[in-house]
């Protein structure tokens, strides 16, 4: 999932300053990204498959909440979430 080109925006935490998103943290209360998910997975943070699934879903759900339907990031998140769910 992380090696797919459309996953690039989801590989590291959103940087609201660099991306000029001053309202990001007022809208997204629990940020998550695939890099953090991977680090936590390798570190034994998740105690069940459902916790891992929820973290991946949070990554993509946040993107779909913050970005309007039709926006590139929203659509990439939607596609990646569907792909993840098919494989999970």
N, CA, C and O atoms as CSV, one atom per row, in Angstrom:
chain,resi,resn,atom,element,x,y,z
A,1,UNK,N,N,0.830,-1.198,0.000
A,1,UNK,CA,C,0.000,0.000,0.000
A,1,UNK,C,C,0.871,1.257,0.000
A,1,UNK,O,O,0.560,2.231,-0.685
A,2,UNK,N,N,1.943,1.233,0.755
A,2,UNK,CA,C,2.795,2.416,0.864
A,2,UNK,C,C,3.628,2.654,-0.390
A,2,UNK,O,O,4.129,3.760,-0.591
A,3,UNK,N,N,3.785,1.651,-1.227
A,3,UNK,CA,C,4.622,1.799,-2.412
A,3,UNK,C,C,3.863,2.333,-3.626
A,3,UNK,O,O,4.468,2.628,-4.656
A,4,UNK,N,N,2.569,2.456,-3.510
A,4,UNK,CA,C,1.752,2.975,-4.606
A,4,UNK,C,C,1.949,4.492,-4.689
A,4,UNK,O,O,1.982,5.175,-3.665
A,5,UNK,N,N,2.079,5.007,-5.901
A,5,UNK,CA,C,2.362,6.430,-6.093
A,5,UNK,C,C,1.329,7.341,-5.417
A,5,UNK,O,O,1.684,8.373,-4.850
A,6,UNK,N,N,0.060,6.955,-5.482
A,6,UNK,CA,C,-0.968,7.829,-4.899
A,6,UNK,C,C,-0.939,7.842,-3.373
A,6,UNK,O,O,-1.659,8.618,-2.745
A,7,UNK,N,N,-0.107,6.985,-2.773
A,7,UNK,CA,C,0.002,6.946,-1.308
A,7,UNK,C,C,0.975,7.991,-0.768
A,7,UNK,O,O,1.035,8.201,0.443
A,8,UNK,N,N,1.729,8.640,-1.629
A,8,UNK,CA,C,2.760,9.580,-1.182
A,8,UNK,C,C,2.244,10.613,-0.175
A,8,UNK,O,O,2.928,10.866,0.816
A,9,UNK,N,N,1.075,11.220,-0.382
A,9,UNK,CA,C,0.625,12.219,0.597
A,9,UNK,C,C,0.326,11.658,1.990
A,9,UNK,O,O,0.175,12.412,2.951
A,10,UNK,N,N,0.243,10.343,2.087
A,10,UNK,CA,C,-0.163,9.704,3.343
A,10,UNK,C,C,0.994,9.041,4.087
A,10,UNK,O,O,0.780,8.392,5.112
A,11,UNK,N,N,2.211,9.196,3.584
A,11,UNK,CA,C,3.351,8.486,4.152
A,11,UNK,C,C,3.935,9.144,5.395
A,11,UNK,O,O,4.647,8.494,6.160
A,12,UNK,N,N,3.649,10.403,5.603
A,12,UNK,CA,C,4.171,11.120,6.775
A,12,UNK,C,C,3.091,12.047,7.311
A,12,UNK,O,O,2.114,12.334,6.620
A,13,UNK,N,N,3.266,12.516,8.544
A,13,UNK,CA,C,2.249,13.399,9.125
A,13,UNK,C,C,2.030,14.654,8.279
A,13,UNK,O,O,2.956,15.174,7.657
A,14,UNK,N,N,0.803,15.117,8.272
A,14,UNK,CA,C,0.473,16.367,7.585
A,14,UNK,C,C,1.200,17.501,8.295
A,14,UNK,O,O,1.171,17.596,9.522
A,15,UNK,N,N,1.848,18.352,7.523
A,15,UNK,CA,C,2.520,19.545,8.058
A,15,UNK,C,C,1.671,20.756,7.685
A,15,UNK,O,O,1.812,21.303,6.591
A,16,UNK,N,N,0.783,21.178,8.599
A,16,UNK,CA,C,-0.135,22.269,8.280
A,16,UNK,C,C,0.568,23.588,7.951
A,16,UNK,O,O,0.025,24.406,7.208
A,17,UNK,N,N,1.758,23.801,8.491
A,17,UNK,CA,C,2.493,25.039,8.211
A,17,UNK,C,C,3.006,25.012,6.776
A,17,UNK,O,O,2.762,25.939,6.004
A,18,UNK,N,N,3.711,23.955,6.428
A,18,UNK,CA,C,4.270,23.840,5.077
A,18,UNK,C,C,3.183,23.809,4.013
A,18,UNK,O,O,3.358,24.341,2.917
A,19,UNK,N,N,2.057,23.181,4.345
A,19,UNK,CA,C,0.963,23.057,3.378
A,19,UNK,C,C,-0.035,24.209,3.455
A,19,UNK,O,O,-1.015,24.248,2.711
A,20,UNK,N,N,0.228,25.146,4.366
A,20,UNK,CA,C,-0.640,26.316,4.560
A,20,UNK,C,C,-2.091,25.904,4.833
A,20,UNK,O,O,-3.023,26.313,4.139
A,21,UNK,N,N,-2.238,25.090,5.854
A,21,UNK,CA,C,-3.552,24.600,6.279
A,21,UNK,C,C,-3.788,25.020,7.726
A,21,UNK,O,O,-3.760,24.173,8.618
A,22,UNK,N,N,-4.018,26.297,7.977
A,22,UNK,CA,C,-4.099,26.775,9.361
A,22,UNK,C,C,-5.241,26.172,10.186
A,22,UNK,O,O,-5.183,26.179,11.416
A,23,UNK,N,N,-6.262,25.659,9.531
A,23,UNK,CA,C,-7.399,25.089,10.250
A,23,UNK,C,C,-7.317,23.574,10.406
A,23,UNK,O,O,-8.251,22.951,10.911
A,24,UNK,N,N,-6.212,22.982,9.979
A,24,UNK,CA,C,-6.123,21.516,9.952
A,24,UNK,C,C,-6.425,20.890,11.313
A,24,UNK,O,O,-7.258,19.990,11.411
A,25,UNK,N,N,-5.756,21.360,12.351
A,25,UNK,CA,C,-5.946,20.736,13.667
A,25,UNK,C,C,-7.269,21.104,14.330
A,25,UNK,O,O,-7.661,20.463,15.306
A,26,UNK,N,N,-7.956,22.106,13.832
A,26,UNK,CA,C,-9.292,22.391,14.355
A,26,UNK,C,C,-10.327,21.456,13.725
A,26,UNK,O,O,-11.412,21.265,14.275
A,27,UNK,N,N,-9.993,20.883,12.584
A,27,UNK,CA,C,-10.897,19.953,11.905
A,27,UNK,C,C,-10.501,18.503,12.187
A,27,UNK,O,O,-11.363,17.658,12.433
A,28,UNK,N,N,-9.220,18.221,12.151
A,28,UNK,CA,C,-8.707,16.859,12.361
A,28,UNK,C,C,-8.149,16.764,13.783
A,28,UNK,O,O,-7.092,17.315,14.086
A,29,UNK,N,N,-8.867,16.066,14.631
A,29,UNK,CA,C,-8.502,15.972,16.054
A,29,UNK,C,C,-7.518,14.839,16.342
A,29,UNK,O,O,-6.777,14.904,17.322
A,30,UNK,N,N,-7.501,13.807,15.505
A,30,UNK,CA,C,-6.627,12.657,15.704
A,30,UNK,C,C,-5.854,12.368,14.416
A,30,UNK,O,O,-6.214,11.456,13.671
A,31,UNK,N,N,-4.807,13.129,14.151
A,31,UNK,CA,C,-4.041,12.914,12.920
A,31,UNK,C,C,-3.392,11.530,12.887
A,31,UNK,O,O,-3.013,10.985,13.924
A,32,UNK,N,N,-3.273,10.978,11.698
A,32,UNK,CA,C,-2.596,9.692,11.521
A,32,UNK,C,C,-2.071,9.643,10.097
A,32,UNK,O,O,-2.630,10.263,9.193
A,33,UNK,N,N,-0.989,8.897,9.907
A,33,UNK,CA,C,-0.384,8.718,8.594
A,33,UNK,C,C,0.181,7.306,8.511
A,33,UNK,O,O,0.368,6.644,9.532
A,34,UNK,N,N,0.449,6.855,7.307
A,34,UNK,CA,C,0.911,5.481,7.123
A,34,UNK,C,C,2.302,5.240,7.693
A,34,UNK,O,O,2.605,4.130,8.130
A,35,UNK,N,N,3.148,6.258,7.694
A,35,UNK,CA,C,4.477,6.107,8.288
A,35,UNK,C,C,4.382,5.835,9.782
A,35,UNK,O,O,5.091,4.980,10.311
A,36,UNK,N,N,3.510,6.560,10.452
A,36,UNK,CA,C,3.296,6.342,11.885
A,36,UNK,C,C,2.687,4.962,12.126
A,36,UNK,O,O,3.068,4.261,13.064
A,37,UNK,N,N,1.740,4.580,11.273
A,37,UNK,CA,C,1.137,3.248,11.402
A,37,UNK,C,C,2.217,2.174,11.283
A,37,UNK,O,O,2.249,1.237,12.082
A,38,UNK,N,N,3.097,2.303,10.297
A,38,UNK,CA,C,4.158,1.315,10.102
A,38,UNK,C,C,5.099,1.265,11.306
A,38,UNK,O,O,5.455,0.185,11.776
A,39,UNK,N,N,5.497,2.432,11.798
A,39,UNK,CA,C,6.382,2.484,12.965
A,39,UNK,C,C,5.735,1.810,14.171
A,39,UNK,O,O,6.378,1.043,14.887
A,40,UNK,N,N,4.471,2.103,14.382
A,40,UNK,CA,C,3.753,1.492,15.504
A,40,UNK,C,C,3.602,-0.014,15.323
A,40,UNK,O,O,3.743,-0.775,16.281
A,41,UNK,N,N,3.319,-0.441,14.108
A,41,UNK,CA,C,3.164,-1.869,13.830
A,41,UNK,C,C,4.473,-2.609,14.115
A,41,UNK,O,O,4.478,-3.643,14.783
A,42,UNK,N,N,5.568,-2.076,13.610
A,42,UNK,CA,C,6.874,-2.712,13.819
A,42,UNK,C,C,7.309,-2.669,15.281
A,42,UNK,O,O,8.090,-3.509,15.728
A,43,UNK,N,N,6.800,-1.685,16.021
A,43,UNK,CA,C,7.141,-1.549,17.433
A,43,UNK,C,C,6.215,-2.315,18.362
A,43,UNK,O,O,6.379,-2.261,19.580
A,44,UNK,N,N,5.243,-3.029,17.803
A,44,UNK,CA,C,4.337,-3.826,18.623
A,44,UNK,C,C,3.249,-3.027,19.317
A,44,UNK,O,O,2.661,-3.495,20.292
A,45,UNK,N,N,2.976,-1.830,18.825
A,45,UNK,CA,C,1.981,-0.957,19.450
A,45,UNK,C,C,0.570,-1.540,19.348
A,45,UNK,O,O,-0.207,-1.478,20.301
A,46,UNK,N,N,0.251,-2.101,18.192
A,46,UNK,CA,C,-1.105,-2.630,17.966
A,46,UNK,C,C,-1.209,-4.027,18.548
A,46,UNK,O,O,-0.348,-4.878,18.322
A,47,UNK,N,N,-2.278,-4.250,19.301
A,47,UNK,CA,C,-2.468,-5.549,19.946
A,47,UNK,C,C,-3.475,-6.424,19.206
A,47,UNK,O,O,-3.708,-7.570,19.590
A,48,UNK,N,N,-4.065,-5.885,18.153
A,48,UNK,CA,C,-5.013,-6.669,17.363
A,48,UNK,C,C,-5.043,-6.145,15.933
A,48,UNK,O,O,-4.644,-5.015,15.650
A,49,UNK,N,N,-5.524,-6.992,15.055
A,49,UNK,CA,C,-5.658,-6.596,13.654
A,49,UNK,C,C,-6.649,-5.447,13.507
A,49,UNK,O,O,-6.493,-4.597,12.630
A,50,UNK,N,N,-7.655,-5.421,14.352
A,50,UNK,CA,C,-8.650,-4.350,14.253
A,50,UNK,C,C,-8.048,-2.991,14.628
A,50,UNK,O,O,-8.455,-1.968,14.077
A,51,UNK,N,N,-7.098,-2.967,15.546
A,51,UNK,CA,C,-6.430,-1.702,15.882
A,51,UNK,C,C,-5.617,-1.182,14.688
A,51,UNK,O,O,-5.613,0.015,14.400
A,52,UNK,N,N,-4.942,-2.090,14.011
A,52,UNK,CA,C,-4.196,-1.714,12.814
A,52,UNK,C,C,-5.159,-1.185,11.749
A,52,UNK,O,O,-4.930,-0.123,11.170
A,53,UNK,N,N,-6.222,-1.919,11.498
A,53,UNK,CA,C,-7.226,-1.499,10.514
A,53,UNK,C,C,-7.772,-0.119,10.854
A,53,UNK,O,O,-7.905,0.730,9.972
A,54,UNK,N,N,-8.085,0.108,12.110
A,54,UNK,CA,C,-8.644,1.399,12.520
A,54,UNK,C,C,-7.662,2.546,12.284
A,54,UNK,O,O,-8.071,3.644,11.906
A,55,UNK,N,N,-6.380,2.298,12.504
A,55,UNK,CA,C,-5.368,3.338,12.286
A,55,UNK,C,C,-5.234,3.670,10.801
A,55,UNK,O,O,-5.110,4.836,10.426
A,56,UNK,N,N,-5.260,2.636,9.962
A,56,UNK,CA,C,-5.198,2.871,8.518
A,56,UNK,C,C,-6.448,3.610,8.067
A,56,UNK,O,O,-6.358,4.558,7.286
A,57,UNK,N,N,-7.601,3.193,8.545
A,57,UNK,CA,C,-8.849,3.884,8.208
A,57,UNK,C,C,-8.798,5.344,8.661
A,57,UNK,O,O,-9.236,6.231,7.929
A,58,UNK,N,N,-8.273,5.598,9.849
A,58,UNK,CA,C,-8.178,6.969,10.354
A,58,UNK,C,C,-7.359,7.840,9.404
A,58,UNK,O,O,-7.720,8.986,9.137
A,59,UNK,N,N,-6.264,7.294,8.900
A,59,UNK,CA,C,-5.425,8.026,7.945
A,59,UNK,C,C,-6.263,8.509,6.767
A,59,UNK,O,O,-6.237,9.689,6.416
A,60,UNK,N,N,-6.993,7.599,6.170
A,60,UNK,CA,C,-7.758,7.936,4.965
A,60,UNK,C,C,-9.034,8.705,5.292
A,60,UNK,O,O,-9.432,9.589,4.533
A,61,UNK,N,N,-9.674,8.385,6.402
A,61,UNK,CA,C,-10.878,9.125,6.795
A,61,UNK,C,C,-10.555,10.585,7.058
A,61,UNK,O,O,-11.318,11.468,6.668
A,62,UNK,N,N,-9.431,10.848,7.715
A,62,UNK,CA,C,-9.020,12.235,7.956
A,62,UNK,C,C,-8.879,12.998,6.640
A,62,UNK,O,O,-9.340,14.133,6.515
A,63,UNK,N,N,-8.242,12.367,5.672
A,63,UNK,CA,C,-8.043,13.019,4.372
A,63,UNK,C,C,-9.372,13.291,3.693
A,63,UNK,O,O,-9.539,14.324,3.046
A,64,UNK,N,N,-10.307,12.384,3.831
A,64,UNK,CA,C,-11.615,12.574,3.194
A,64,UNK,C,C,-12.462,13.590,3.943
A,64,UNK,O,O,-13.314,14.245,3.342
A,65,UNK,N,N,-12.244,13.729,5.230
A,65,UNK,CA,C,-12.954,14.756,6.000
A,65,UNK,C,C,-12.412,16.138,5.654
A,65,UNK,O,O,-13.182,17.071,5.426
A,66,UNK,N,N,-11.094,16.268,5.614
A,66,UNK,CA,C,-10.492,17.587,5.405
A,66,UNK,C,C,-10.620,18.060,3.960
A,66,UNK,O,O,-10.825,19.249,3.718
A,67,UNK,N,N,-10.506,17.164,3.017
A,67,UNK,CA,C,-10.544,17.515,1.600
A,67,UNK,C,C,-11.905,17.171,1.011
A,67,UNK,O,O,-12.428,16.080,1.237
A,68,UNK,N,N,-12.468,18.088,0.267
A,68,UNK,CA,C,-13.813,17.893,-0.285
A,68,UNK,C,C,-13.814,16.761,-1.317
A,68,UNK,O,O,-12.802,16.482,-1.960
A,69,UNK,N,N,-14.968,16.124,-1.454
A,69,UNK,CA,C,-15.132,15.083,-2.465
A,69,UNK,C,C,-14.778,15.677,-3.825
A,69,UNK,O,O,-15.165,16.798,-4.157
A,70,UNK,N,N,-14.041,14.905,-4.589
A,70,UNK,CA,C,-13.596,15.373,-5.892
A,70,UNK,C,C,-12.179,15.915,-5.880
A,70,UNK,O,O,-11.511,15.933,-6.914
A,71,UNK,N,N,-11.710,16.359,-4.709
A,71,UNK,CA,C,-10.329,16.834,-4.594
A,71,UNK,C,C,-9.396,15.627,-4.751
A,71,UNK,O,O,-9.746,14.514,-4.358
A,72,UNK,N,N,-8.227,15.848,-5.317
A,72,UNK,CA,C,-7.300,14.752,-5.607
A,72,UNK,C,C,-6.961,13.932,-4.360
A,72,UNK,O,O,-6.988,12.702,-4.404
A,73,UNK,N,N,-6.646,14.598,-3.260
A,73,UNK,CA,C,-6.276,13.872,-2.035
A,73,UNK,C,C,-7.460,13.065,-1.511
A,73,UNK,O,O,-7.286,11.937,-1.050
A,74,UNK,N,N,-8.647,13.629,-1.580
A,74,UNK,CA,C,-9.853,12.911,-1.142
A,74,UNK,C,C,-10.033,11.632,-1.963
A,74,UNK,O,O,-10.276,10.559,-1.411
A,75,UNK,N,N,-9.913,11.759,-3.267
A,75,UNK,CA,C,-10.123,10.609,-4.145
A,75,UNK,C,C,-9.029,9.556,-3.979
A,75,UNK,O,O,-9.317,8.360,-4.027
A,76,UNK,N,N,-7.797,9.976,-3.786
A,76,UNK,CA,C,-6.711,9.027,-3.523
A,76,UNK,C,C,-6.972,8.277,-2.222
A,76,UNK,O,O,-6.772,7.064,-2.152
A,77,UNK,N,N,-7.412,8.986,-1.207
A,77,UNK,CA,C,-7.721,8.362,0.086
A,77,UNK,C,C,-8.844,7.341,-0.068
A,77,UNK,O,O,-8.776,6.248,0.494
A,78,UNK,N,N,-9.856,7.692,-0.815
A,78,UNK,CA,C,-10.990,6.792,-1.033
A,78,UNK,C,C,-10.526,5.510,-1.731
A,78,UNK,O,O,-10.906,4.408,-1.337
A,79,UNK,N,N,-9.705,5.666,-2.768
A,79,UNK,CA,C,-9.209,4.509,-3.518
A,79,UNK,C,C,-8.295,3.630,-2.658
A,79,UNK,O,O,-8.401,2.404,-2.686
A,80,UNK,N,N,-7.413,4.252,-1.910
A,80,UNK,CA,C,-6.494,3.490,-1.071
A,80,UNK,C,C,-7.217,2.767,0.050
A,80,UNK,O,O,-6.866,1.636,0.386
A,81,UNK,N,N,-8.214,3.402,0.628
A,81,UNK,CA,C,-8.983,2.754,1.692
A,81,UNK,C,C,-9.711,1.530,1.136
A,81,UNK,O,O,-9.725,0.473,1.765
A,82,UNK,N,N,-10.306,1.676,-0.032
A,82,UNK,CA,C,-11.008,0.548,-0.652
A,82,UNK,C,C,-10.031,-0.581,-0.978
A,82,UNK,O,O,-10.347,-1.753,-0.773
A,83,UNK,N,N,-8.852,-0.237,-1.480
A,83,UNK,CA,C,-7.835,-1.239,-1.793
A,83,UNK,C,C,-7.373,-1.954,-0.530
A,83,UNK,O,O,-7.239,-3.177,-0.510
A,84,UNK,N,N,-7.134,-1.182,0.516
A,84,UNK,CA,C,-6.723,-1.766,1.801
A,84,UNK,C,C,-7.794,-2.732,2.305
A,84,UNK,O,O,-7.479,-3.846,2.723
A,85,UNK,N,N,-9.046,-2.312,2.265
A,85,UNK,CA,C,-10.132,-3.153,2.773
A,85,UNK,C,C,-10.266,-4.442,1.978
A,85,UNK,O,O,-10.562,-5.486,2.558
A,86,UNK,N,N,-10.057,-4.399,0.673
A,86,UNK,CA,C,-10.115,-5.616,-0.134
A,86,UNK,C,C,-9.026,-6.612,0.268
A,86,UNK,O,O,-9.247,-7.823,0.284
A,87,UNK,N,N,-7.850,-6.076,0.590
A,87,UNK,CA,C,-6.720,-6.941,0.937
A,87,UNK,C,C,-6.718,-7.347,2.401
A,87,UNK,O,O,-6.181,-8.397,2.752
A,88,UNK,N,N,-7.307,-6.537,3.247
A,88,UNK,CA,C,-7.318,-6.797,4.684
A,88,UNK,C,C,-8.266,-7.933,5.000
A,88,UNK,O,O,-8.417,-8.306,6.163
